[in-house]
Amino acid sequence: MGVSEVSAGRTGVGLRTLQRPMKAAQERRTPRPRGVCLAPCTFATASWSAALLRRFALTLALLILMPFGAHAAKIGDLIQTNVLEQALDFFTFREPAVRFALLGSMLLGICCGLLGSFIVVRKMALVGDALSHAVLPGVALGFLWNMSKDPVAIFIGATIAGLVGTGVVTLIKQTTRLKEDTALGLVLASFFAVGICLLTMIQRLPTGNKTGIDKFLFGQAAAMGADDVRLIAIVTALSILTIAVFYKEFLLTSFDAGFARATGFPVQAIHYGLMLLLAFSVVVALQAVGVVLVSAMLITPAAAAYLLTDRMSRMLWLAAFFGMAAGAVGAFLSYLGPNLPTGPFMVLGATTVFVIAFLFGPRHGVVMRWWRQRSRAQRVQRENTLKSMYHVLEAREFKGDGVSMRELSERRRETIEEAKQQVGQLRRHDMVTLQEEGNVAFLTPSGWQLACAIVRNHRLWELYLTNAAHIAADHVHEDAEKIEHVLGEDVVRELERRLEYAKTDPHGRRIPSLADMRLGGVGQERTDELVGYGRRP
């Protein structure tokens, strides 16, 4: 049995299996020593006795080792090599199977990433899964057409089956009260069941077990040949060209189909064109990842890209890159050991990218969102502490610059230890300095300016709510507590203009002005009319 036959006859065979050395076969060609007579006899010389013992030991060793040699030949085991040697051998690209599997997997990742992006933004992820299962009967029928794994016949049969499945989904949705997800579930299960029955029938044929048709269930990238890679390249080029030419149409119908229909775009034709390309990509992906996992290659790279950008053009580039990288990683990892499947490694590579984007995406990552919320909470806490220090100084008419821990804790209704922790945070951000063994805090110029800004925002918003929304003055404090931390300078300037640069809030307290905020700067001129940081009693 040849190497290719061994590879084609096993489920989930990896790339490394295709380049197995034949040392076991060479060992079997070594002539076996003839058996020796062990009956009692008289030996003429001691040398003859020693030679007989050597032959007996050699025969015994061969008898012991023969079962192991036969077993290695049976399973086609590999010569033991370390992972580093295998990795270096992979990058030499000497084996045709490695080149075909690597190139096919990368092209497949590009194609699935591009088309999967439109599937994700259209919220049609289940369509890809249903389509991948619906093509299985077409695969079986394509094989039965000429009783061989002809890539063109299987491609045509699977494409027709996928389009029929899509049409059945549309028919069920339009003629019944069932929703699209229910129709997709029905088509997925029924077409897949028909495909399994046909595959079982093929396996019962006289040559059914040698066809390798069952590899379409789980994929076998290691068995891809030049014809398979050529077909994948054609479909990938067709997908890229179609998206490049009709990008505006795909973009508009994906995000606002109603507007596209109103402006005269053939929405249904564009939809069926996308489904046709999707069917093509699903069919060519079966050889690499199989019916079960092809939907993962359609959705996972696109979903990872969706978490990283809000622009469709960037999403297409990222999804194509992630799919290509997943294909390369899958081919590489499957080469590092015997019987390691390429398809699942491709999916695991894409899933790893998704997990990284899910956790560490700059805008939508879970860890990054937690970090932003934590940073925002700490910032709000620092600003509230600065505001409390301003209130302490304001309560004693800004006589003295320092605020003791006791005064601050009473103002914030906290313990002295908690007040010290809050002041410690301010000190690490250079907003206060400490004296008298850390019991008295003094605002720095930057701390004073931020404290004035927070108090100004709070009191401006209270005044705006009472003047514009006619809310009672005793009902605006809670609202102002939340909004004071998010008001930008542009909004504050607009509020000041609308309130005609009011000097006091609804409770009669002074609203800090720009002059008050600048007073904290070192070397700034100070007058008796100004109050705030640096004012001496």
C-alpha positions as CSV (number, residue, x, y, z in Angstrom):
1,M,0.0,0.0,0.0
2,G,1.4,3.4,-1.0
3,V,1.8,6.4,1.2
4,S,-1.2,8.2,-0.4
5,E,-3.4,5.2,0.0
6,V,-2.5,5.0,3.7
7,S,-3.3,8.7,4.1
8,A,-6.6,8.5,2.2
9,G,-7.8,5.6,4.2
10,R,-7.7,7.2,7.6
11,T,-9.9,9.9,9.2
12,G,-8.2,13.0,10.4
13,V,-4.8,12.2,9.0
14,G,-2.3,15.0,9.3
15,L,0.3,16.4,7.0
16,R,3.2,14.6,8.7
17,T,1.7,11.2,7.8
18,L,2.2,11.9,4.1
19,Q,6.0,12.0,4.4
20,R,6.6,8.8,6.5
21,P,10.0,7.2,6.0
22,M,10.1,3.6,5.1
23,K,12.7,2.3,7.5
24,A,10.4,-0.4,8.8
25,A,10.1,-1.8,5.3
26,Q,13.8,-1.7,4.9
27,E,14.2,-3.6,8.1
28,R,11.8,-6.3,6.9
29,R,14.0,-6.8,3.8
30,T,16.9,-7.8,6.0
31,P,17.4,-11.6,5.5
32,R,16.3,-13.6,8.5
33,P,18.9,-16.1,9.9
34,R,18.0,-19.7,9.4
35,G,16.9,-21.7,12.4
36,V,19.4,-23.8,14.3
37,C,19.1,-27.2,15.8
38,L,18.9,-27.2,19.6
39,A,19.1,-31.0,20.0
40,P,22.0,-32.2,22.3
41,C,25.1,-32.9,20.3
42,T,28.9,-33.0,20.7
43,F,30.8,-30.0,19.5
44,A,34.2,-30.4,18.1
45,T,35.6,-27.1,19.3
46,A,34.8,-24.2,21.7
47,S,34.8,-21.8,18.8
48,W,31.9,-23.6,17.1
49,S,30.0,-23.5,20.4
50,A,30.4,-19.8,20.6
51,A,29.3,-19.2,17.0
52,L,26.2,-21.3,17.7
53,L,25.4,-19.3,20.8
54,R,25.7,-16.1,18.8
55,R,23.4,-17.4,16.1
56,F,20.9,-18.5,18.7
57,A,21.0,-15.0,20.4
58,L,20.5,-13.3,17.0
59,T,17.5,-15.5,16.1
60,L,15.9,-15.0,19.5
61,A,16.3,-11.2,19.1
62,L,14.7,-11.2,15.7
63,L,11.8,-13.3,17.0
64,I,11.3,-10.8,19.8
65,L,11.5,-7.7,17.5
66,M,9.5,-9.1,14.6
67,P,6.0,-8.3,16.1
68,F,7.1,-4.7,16.8
69,G,8.3,-4.3,13.2
70,A,5.1,-5.7,11.8
71,H,3.1,-3.4,14.0
72,A,5.0,-0.3,12.8
73,A,4.5,-1.2,9.2
74,K,0.8,-1.7,9.9
75,I,0.2,1.7,11.4
76,G,2.8,3.5,9.3
77,D,4.6,4.9,12.4
78,L,7.1,7.7,12.1
79,I,10.8,7.8,12.9
80,Q,11.0,9.7,16.2
81,T,12.0,13.3,15.5
82,N,11.6,16.3,17.8
83,V,9.2,19.2,17.2
84,L,11.9,21.6,16.2
85,E,13.1,19.4,13.4
86,Q,9.6,19.0,12.1
87,A,9.0,22.7,12.2
88,L,12.2,23.4,10.3
89,D,11.3,20.7,7.7
90,F,7.8,22.3,7.3
91,F,9.3,25.6,6.1
92,T,11.4,24.0,3.5
93,F,8.2,23.2,1.6
94,R,9.8,20.1,0.0
95,E,6.7,17.9,0.2
96,P,4.0,18.6,-2.4
97,A,1.3,17.7,0.1
98,V,2.6,20.4,2.4
99,R,2.6,23.0,-0.3
100,F,-0.9,22.0,-1.5
101,A,-2.4,21.9,2.1
102,L,-0.8,25.2,3.1
103,L,-1.8,27.1,0.0
104,G,-5.3,25.7,-0.1
105,S,-5.9,26.4,3.6
106,M,-4.7,30.0,3.3
107,L,-6.8,30.7,0.2
108,L,-9.8,29.1,1.9
109,G,-9.3,31.3,5.0
110,I,-9.3,34.5,2.7
111,C,-12.4,33.4,0.9
112,C,-14.3,32.5,4.1
113,G,-13.2,35.6,5.9
114,L,-14.4,37.9,3.1
115,L,-17.8,36.3,2.7
116,G,-18.3,35.7,6.4
117,S,-18.0,39.4,7.0
118,F,-21.2,40.1,5.1
119,I,-22.9,37.1,6.7
120,V,-22.0,38.5,10.2
121,V,-23.2,42.0,9.6
122,R,-26.4,40.7,7.9
123,K,-27.1,38.6,11.1
124,M,-27.2,35.4,9.0
125,A,-24.7,33.3,10.9
126,L,-27.0,30.3,11.0
127,V,-27.3,30.5,7.2
128,G,-23.7,29.4,6.8
129,D,-24.2,26.5,9.1
130,A,-27.4,25.4,7.3
131,L,-25.7,25.7,3.9
132,S,-22.7,23.7,5.0
133,H,-25.0,20.8,6.0
134,A,-27.3,21.2,3.0
135,V,-24.5,20.6,0.5
136,L,-23.8,17.0,1.8
137,P,-26.4,15.3,-0.4
138,G,-24.9,17.1,-3.4
139,V,-21.4,15.8,-2.5
140,A,-22.8,12.2,-2.5
141,L,-24.6,12.7,-5.7
142,G,-21.6,14.2,-7.4
143,F,-19.6,11.2,-6.4
144,L,-22.3,8.8,-7.7
145,W,-22.3,10.6,-11.0
146,N,-19.1,8.8,-12.2
147,M,-18.2,6.8,-9.0
148,S,-15.1,8.8,-8.3
149,K,-14.0,11.8,-6.3
150,D,-14.0,14.2,-9.2
151,P,-13.6,17.7,-7.8
152,V,-15.7,19.3,-10.6
153,A,-18.6,16.8,-10.3
154,I,-18.7,17.1,-6.5
155,F,-18.4,20.9,-6.7
156,I,-21.4,21.1,-9.1
157,G,-23.5,18.7,-7.1
158,A,-22.8,20.4,-3.8
159,T,-23.5,23.8,-5.2
160,I,-26.8,22.8,-6.6
161,A,-27.8,21.1,-3.3
162,G,-26.8,24.3,-1.4
163,L,-28.9,26.5,-3.7
164,V,-31.8,24.1,-3.4
165,G,-31.5,24.3,0.4
166,T,-31.4,28.1,0.3
167,G,-34.5,28.1,-1.9
168,V,-36.4,25.8,0.4
169,V,-35.6,28.1,3.3
170,T,-37.0,31.1,1.4
171,L,-40.0,29.1,0.3
172,I,-40.8,28.1,3.9
173,K,-40.4,31.6,5.2
174,Q,-42.6,33.2,2.5
175,T,-45.4,30.7,2.4
176,T,-45.8,29.9,6.1
177,R,-45.8,31.7,9.4
178,L,-42.5,30.1,10.4
179,K,-39.6,32.4,11.0
180,E,-36.2,32.1,9.2
181,D,-34.4,30.4,12.1
182,T,-37.0,27.7,12.2
183,A,-36.8,27.2,8.4
184,L,-33.0,27.0,8.6
185,G,-33.1,24.4,11.4
186,L,-35.5,22.3,9.3
187,V,-33.3,22.4,6.2
188,L,-30.1,21.8,8.1
189,A,-31.4,18.7,9.8
190,S,-33.3,17.2,6.8
191,F,-30.6,17.8,4.2
192,F,-27.9,16.5,6.5
193,A,-29.9,13.4,7.2
194,V,-30.3,12.7,3.4
195,G,-26.6,13.2,3.0
196,I,-25.7,10.7,5.7
197,C,-28.0,8.1,4.2
198,L,-26.4,8.6,0.8
199,L,-22.9,8.3,2.3
200,T,-23.9,5.2,4.1
201,M,-25.1,3.7,0.8
202,I,-21.8,4.6,-0.9
203,Q,-19.9,2.9,1.9
204,R,-21.8,-0.3,1.2
205,L,-20.6,-0.4,-2.4
206,P,-17.8,-2.9,-3.3
207,T,-15.2,-0.1,-3.4
208,G,-17.0,2.2,-1.0
209,N,-14.5,2.0,1.8
210,K,-11.7,3.1,-0.5
211,T,-13.4,6.1,-1.9
212,G,-12.5,8.5,1.0
213,I,-15.9,10.2,0.5
214,D,-16.5,10.1,4.3
215,K,-13.6,12.6,4.7
216,F,-16.0,15.4,3.6
217,L,-17.7,15.1,7.1
218,F,-14.6,16.2,9.0
219,G,-12.2,17.3,6.3
220,Q,-8.7,16.1,5.3
221,A,-6.6,18.9,4.1
222,A,-3.6,16.6,3.8
223,A,-5.3,14.8,0.9
224,M,-5.7,18.0,-1.2
225,G,-4.2,17.8,-4.6
226,A,-3.4,20.3,-7.3
227,D,-7.0,20.2,-8.7
228,D,-8.5,21.0,-5.3
229,V,-6.1,23.9,-4.8
230,R,-6.9,25.2,-8.3
231,L,-10.6,25.1,-7.6
232,I,-10.2,26.9,-4.3
233,A,-8.1,29.6,-6.0
234,I,-10.7,30.1,-8.7
235,V,-13.5,30.5,-6.1
236,T,-11.3,32.8,-3.9
237,A,-10.5,35.0,-7.0
238,L,-14.1,35.1,-8.0
239,S,-15.1,36.2,-4.5
240,I,-12.5,38.9,-4.3
241,L,-13.4,40.2,-7.7
242,T,-17.1,40.2,-7.0
243,I,-16.8,42.0,-3.7
244,A,-14.4,44.6,-5.2
245,V,-16.8,45.4,-8.1
246,F,-20.1,45.3,-6.2
247,Y,-18.8,46.6,-2.8
248,K,-21.2,49.5,-2.6
249,E,-24.2,47.3,-3.4
250,F,-23.2,44.6,-0.8
251,L,-22.6,47.3,1.8
252,L,-25.9,49.1,1.3
253,T,-28.0,46.0,1.2
254,S,-26.3,44.6,4.3
255,F,-27.0,47.6,6.5
256,D,-30.2,49.2,5.1
257,A,-32.0,46.9,2.7
258,G,-35.2,49.1,2.9
259,F,-33.3,52.1,1.7
260,A,-31.6,50.1,-1.0
261,R,-34.9,48.8,-2.2
262,A,-36.4,52.3,-2.3
263,T,-33.6,53.6,-4.3
264,G,-34.0,50.9,-7.0
265,F,-31.2,48.4,-6.1
266,P,-32.0,44.8,-6.9
267,V,-31.9,43.6,-3.3
268,Q,-33.0,40.1,-4.0
269,A,-30.6,39.6,-6.8
270,I,-27.7,40.8,-4.7
271,H,-28.8,38.5,-1.9
272,Y,-28.9,35.5,-4.1
273,G,-25.6,36.4,-5.6
274,L,-24.1,36.5,-2.1
275,M,-25.7,33.1,-1.4
276,L,-24.2,31.7,-4.6
277,L,-20.7,32.8,-3.6
278,L,-21.3,31.5,-0.1
279,A,-22.3,28.1,-1.6
280,F,-19.1,28.1,-3.6
281,S,-16.9,28.8,-0.6
282,V,-18.7,26.2,1.5
283,V,-18.2,23.5,-1.2
284,V,-14.5,24.1,-1.7
285,A,-14.0,24.2,2.1
286,L,-15.4,20.7,2.6
287,Q,-12.1,19.1,1.6
288,A,-10.1,21.0,4.2
289,V,-12.4,21.4,7.3
290,G,-15.5,19.2,6.5
291,V,-19.2,19.8,6.8
292,V,-19.2,20.0,10.5
293,L,-16.5,22.8,10.9
294,V,-16.9,24.8,7.7
295,S,-19.4,27.2,9.4
296,A,-16.7,28.0,12.0
297,M,-14.3,29.2,9.3
298,L,-17.1,31.4,7.9
299,I,-18.1,33.0,11.1
300,T,-15.1,33.0,13.5
301,P,-12.6,35.2,11.6
302,A,-15.4,37.7,10.7
303,A,-16.7,37.8,14.2
304,A,-13.1,38.5,15.5
305,A,-12.8,41.4,13.0
306,Y,-16.2,42.7,13.9
307,L,-15.0,43.2,17.5
308,L,-12.0,45.2,16.4
309,T,-13.4,47.8,14.0
310,D,-16.5,49.7,13.1
311,R,-15.6,50.2,9.4
312,M,-16.7,47.5,6.9
313,S,-13.6,48.0,4.7
314,R,-11.3,47.3,7.7
315,M,-13.4,44.4,8.8
316,L,-13.0,42.8,5.4
317,W,-9.2,43.2,5.5
318,L,-9.0,41.9,9.1
319,A,-11.3,38.9,8.5
320,A,-9.3,37.9,5.4
321,F,-6.0,38.2,7.3
322,F,-7.4,36.2,10.3
323,G,-8.7,33.5,8.0
324,M,-5.4,33.2,6.1
325,A,-3.5,33.1,9.4
326,A,-5.8,30.4,10.8
327,G,-5.2,28.3,7.6
328,A,-1.5,28.7,7.9
329,V,-1.4,27.8,11.6
330,G,-3.6,24.8,11.1
331,A,-1.4,23.4,8.3
332,F,1.7,24.1,10.4
333,L,0.5,22.5,13.6
334,S,-0.9,19.4,11.9
335,Y,2.6,18.8,10.5
336,L,4.3,18.7,13.9
337,G,3.0,15.3,14.8
338,P,1.4,12.1,13.3
339,N,-2.3,11.9,12.7
340,L,-3.0,15.6,13.6
341,P,-5.9,16.9,11.6
342,T,-5.6,20.2,9.8
343,G,-9.2,21.4,9.8
344,P,-9.7,21.4,13.6
345,F,-6.4,23.2,14.0
346,M,-7.6,25.8,11.5
347,V,-10.7,26.4,13.6
348,L,-8.8,26.5,16.8
349,G,-6.5,29.1,15.3
350,A,-9.4,31.3,14.3
351,T,-11.0,30.7,17.7
352,T,-7.8,31.8,19.4
353,V,-7.9,35.1,17.5
354,F,-11.5,35.6,18.4
355,V,-10.8,35.0,22.1
356,I,-8.0,37.6,22.0
357,A,-10.3,40.1,20.3
358,F,-13.1,39.3,22.7
359,L,-10.9,39.8,25.8
360,F,-8.5,42.6,24.6
361,G,-10.2,44.4,21.8
362,P,-9.6,48.1,22.2
363,R,-13.3,49.1,22.2
364,H,-15.3,45.9,22.8
365,G,-12.9,43.7,24.6
366,V,-14.1,42.5,28.0
367,V,-10.8,43.2,29.7
368,M,-10.4,46.6,28.1
369,R,-14.0,47.5,29.1
370,W,-13.3,46.5,32.6
371,W,-10.1,48.5,32.6
372,R,-11.9,51.6,31.3
373,Q,-14.7,51.2,33.9
374,R,-12.2,50.8,36.6
375,S,-10.2,53.8,35.5
376,R,-13.4,55.9,35.2
377,A,-14.5,54.9,38.7
378,Q,-11.1,55.9,40.1
379,R,-11.1,59.2,38.2
380,V,-14.6,60.0,39.5
381,Q,-13.5,59.1,43.0
382,R,-10.5,61.4,42.7
383,E,-12.6,64.2,41.4
384,N,-15.1,63.8,44.3
385,T,-12.3,64.0,46.8
386,L,-11.0,67.2,45.1
387,K,-14.5,68.6,45.2
388,S,-14.8,67.8,48.9
389,M,-11.5,69.6,49.6
390,Y,-12.8,72.6,47.7
391,H,-16.0,72.5,49.9
392,V,-13.9,72.4,53.1
393,L,-11.9,75.4,51.9
394,E,-15.1,77.2,50.8
395,A,-16.7,76.5,54.2
396,R,-14.0,78.5,56.0
397,E,-13.9,81.2,53.3
398,F,-10.6,80.0,51.9
399,K,-8.7,80.9,55.1
400,G,-5.7,78.7,55.0
401,D,-4.6,76.4,52.1
402,G,-4.4,73.0,53.9
403,V,-7.2,70.5,54.5
404,S,-6.7,68.1,57.4
405,M,-7.7,64.5,57.2
406,R,-10.3,65.0,60.0
407,E,-12.0,67.8,58.0
408,L,-12.0,65.7,54.8
409,S,-13.3,62.6,56.5
410,E,-16.1,64.6,58.2
411,R,-17.0,66.1,54.8
412,R,-17.1,62.8,53.0
413,R,-18.5,60.9,55.9
414,E,-15.7,58.4,55.9
415,T,-13.1,57.2,58.4
416,I,-9.8,59.0,58.6
417,E,-8.0,56.0,57.1
418,E,-10.3,56.0,54.1
419,A,-9.7,59.7,53.7
420,K,-6.0,59.1,53.8
421,Q,-6.3,56.5,51.0
422,Q,-8.2,58.9,48.8
423,V,-5.6,61.6,49.4
424,G,-2.9,59.1,48.6
425,Q,-4.5,58.5,45.2
426,L,-4.4,62.3,44.6
427,R,-0.8,62.5,45.7
428,R,0.2,59.8,43.2
429,H,-1.4,61.9,40.4
430,D,0.4,65.1,41.7
431,M,-2.8,66.8,42.7
432,V,-1.9,67.3,46.4
433,T,1.1,67.5,48.7
434,L,1.2,66.3,52.2
435,Q,2.6,67.9,55.3
436,E,2.6,67.4,59.1
437,E,3.2,63.7,58.8
438,G,0.6,63.2,56.2
439,N,-2.3,64.7,58.2
440,V,-2.7,67.9,56.1
441,A,-3.2,68.0,52.3
442,F,-2.5,71.0,50.1
443,L,-3.8,71.3,46.6
444,T,-1.3,71.7,43.8
445,P,-2.1,74.1,40.9
446,S,-3.3,71.2,38.8
447,G,-5.4,69.8,41.7
448,W,-6.9,73.2,42.4
449,Q,-7.8,73.7,38.7
450,L,-9.5,70.3,38.5
451,A,-11.4,70.9,41.8
452,C,-12.7,74.3,40.5
453,A,-13.7,72.7,37.2
454,I,-15.7,69.9,38.9
455,V,-17.5,72.4,41.3
456,R,-18.1,74.7,38.3
457,N,-19.7,71.9,36.2
458,H,-21.9,70.8,39.1
459,R,-23.2,74.3,39.9
460,L,-23.7,75.3,36.2
461,W,-25.8,72.2,35.6
462,E,-27.9,72.8,38.6
463,L,-28.5,76.3,37.4
464,Y,-29.3,75.1,33.9
465,L,-31.9,72.6,35.2
466,T,-33.6,75.2,37.3
467,N,-33.7,77.8,34.6
468,A,-34.3,75.7,31.4
469,A,-36.2,72.7,32.8
470,H,-37.8,74.5,35.6
471,I,-36.9,71.9,38.2
472,A,-36.9,72.8,41.8
473,A,-33.6,73.7,43.3
474,D,-33.7,70.9,45.9
475,H,-34.2,68.3,43.1
476,V,-31.2,69.0,40.9
477,H,-28.3,67.9,43.1
478,E,-28.4,64.1,42.2
479,D,-28.4,64.9,38.5
480,A,-25.5,67.2,38.8
481,E,-23.5,64.7,40.8
482,K,-23.5,62.4,37.7
483,I,-23.2,64.9,34.9
484,E,-20.3,66.9,36.4
485,H,-17.8,64.2,35.5
486,V,-18.7,64.0,31.8
487,L,-19.2,67.6,30.8
488,G,-16.7,68.7,28.2
489,E,-15.2,72.2,27.9
490,D,-17.3,72.9,24.8
491,V,-20.5,72.1,26.6
492,V,-19.4,74.2,29.6
493,R,-18.8,77.2,27.4
494,E,-22.2,76.8,25.8
495,L,-23.8,76.6,29.3
496,E,-22.0,79.7,30.4
497,R,-23.3,81.6,27.4
498,R,-26.8,80.4,27.8
499,L,-26.8,81.3,31.5
500,E,-25.2,84.7,30.7
501,Y,-22.1,83.9,32.7
502,A,-24.0,83.6,36.0
503,K,-21.9,84.1,39.2
504,T,-23.9,82.0,41.6
505,D,-25.9,78.7,41.5
506,P,-29.5,78.2,42.6
507,H,-28.4,77.9,46.2
508,G,-26.5,81.2,46.2
509,R,-23.1,79.7,46.1
510,R,-20.3,81.1,43.9
511,I,-19.6,79.4,40.6
512,P,-15.8,79.2,40.1
513,S,-14.7,81.2,37.1
514,L,-11.7,80.9,34.8
515,A,-9.9,83.5,36.8
516,D,-10.4,81.4,39.9
517,M,-9.1,78.4,38.2
518,R,-6.0,80.2,36.9
519,L,-5.2,81.5,40.4
520,G,-3.6,78.3,41.4
521,G,-0.7,78.7,38.9
522,V,2.6,79.6,40.3
523,G,3.6,83.2,39.7
524,Q,0.1,84.3,38.8
525,E,-1.0,87.7,40.0
526,R,-3.4,87.4,43.0
527,T,-5.8,90.1,44.0
528,D,-8.2,90.4,47.0
529,E,-11.2,90.1,44.6
530,L,-10.2,86.5,43.7
531,V,-10.7,83.6,46.0
532,G,-9.2,80.1,46.0
533,Y,-5.9,78.4,46.1
534,G,-3.1,80.5,47.6
535,R,-5.3,83.1,49.3
536,R,-3.7,84.0,52.7
537,P,-5.8,84.9,55.7
